[in-house]
Amino acid sequence: MILIKITDEMHARKALGYLAGRFSFKTWANGDIIVPEDALAHELSRFESVLVI
């Protein structure tokens, strides 16, 4: 699992919409999201505001 932070709210909504139903993930109120490694290898990597922590 990889911890990421999406710095832009618009991209965060798009990313969460993409993740829903495709991958398991967990979000926190501070904007951190934990995703499986496979999620980064797919479409999620196209969001320029994703920071891998």
Buried (B, 14 or more C-beta within 10 A) or exposed (E): EBEBBBEBEEBBEBBEEBBEEBBEBEBEEEBBBBBBEEBBEEEBEEBEBBEEE
